[in-house]
């Protein structure tokens, strides 16, 4: 997911301020981990 979005994020670098990029990149990994944990929880109960 990160590898696919990096070129797009690079092109948007000049259009958004640094806080946008930092927020996006810092929250990306925890969001994916939470999503994976939720997905595995719902799969185990089926």
C-alpha positions in Angstrom: 0.0 0.0 0.0 2.8 2.4 0.9 4.8 1.6 -2.2 1.8 2.2 -4.4 1.0 5.6 -2.9 4.5 7.0 -2.5 4.6 8.4 -6.1 1.3 10.1 -5.6 2.3 11.4 -2.2 5.5 12.8 -3.7 3.6 14.7 -6.4 1.4 16.2 -3.7 4.3 17.3 -1.6 4.3 20.9 -2.8 0.5 21.3 -2.6 0.2 20.5 1.2 2.0 21.7 4.2 4.5 19.5 6.1 2.0 18.7 8.9 -0.2 16.9 6.4 2.6 14.7 5.3 3.8 14.0 8.8 0.3 13.2 10.0 -0.4 10.9 7.0 2.9 9.0 7.2 3.0 8.7 11.0 -0.6 7.4 11.3 -0.4 5.0 8.3 1.3 2.1 10.1 -0.9 2.1 13.2 -4.0 2.4 11.1 -3.0 -0.7 9.0 -2.2 -2.6 12.2 -5.5 -1.8 13.7 -7.3 -2.8 10.5 -5.4 -6.1 10.4 -6.3 -6.8 14.0 -10.0 -6.1 13.4 -10.0 -8.2 10.3 -8.4 -11.2 12.1 -10.9 -10.8 15.0 -13.9 -11.0 12.7 -12.4 -13.9 10.7 -11.8 -16.0 13.9 -15.4 -15.7 15.0 -16.9 -17.0 11.7 
